[in-house]
Amino acid sequence: MLIIVRHGRTVANAKGLLQGRIDNPLDVQGLRQAQHIARALGHVDVVISSPLQRALQTAEPLGLPCRVDQRWVELDYGEWDEKPVSEITKEQWASWRSDSSFTPPGGESLQQLDTRIAEACEELLPEAEKSNIAVFTHVSPIKSAVSWTLGAEQQISWSLNVGQAQITRIAIREGRPVLVSFNETWHLEDE
């Protein structure tokens, strides 16, 4: 099973800022969410994380060794990092939403993200068929992993909502990914 987890909340999340490669830590609520996630995951054999501290901190309560994989880092928003969406021009935002090859200034396109996440997922297929692998990552990589799982030809990123501290489960059956659950947040009900 491939279990893909979005990190807990940061101050930038709470303020509604775009948060790409900026390396913010979890806030107090995010640290609580990490504890809830650890209890909700069940048995985990392998832990993989984005190199950003918010993902690493979310994985920490599991108390297991963690492999860092650069491919699971958040989308590079370039000059948009830590800006509110309201500061992005309507034209740029419309271009980004309509063209998966659009790249924010100094950043990365959704196509580039999909390619690196598909490679990371393909590499994990054999291991995830036999073991429970928890990957701690970010909004955009989760959307790309779901797209890979579904074999989506068209960009679906804008059609998915990924909640804070959510869990997505992808089973591997006969070498193929099967989406079992998406955007689980039941473990946060007391938040």
Secondary structure, DSSP 8 states (H G I E B T S, - for coil): -EEEEE---BHHHHTTB--SS----B-HHHHHHHHHHHHHS---SEEEE-SSHHHHHHHGGG-S-EEE-GGGS----GGGTT-BGGGS-HHHHHHHHH-TT---TTS--HHHHHHHHHHHHHHHHHHHHHS-EEEEE-HHHHHHHHHHHHT-SS--GGG----TT-EEEEEEETTEEEEEEEEE-GGGTT-
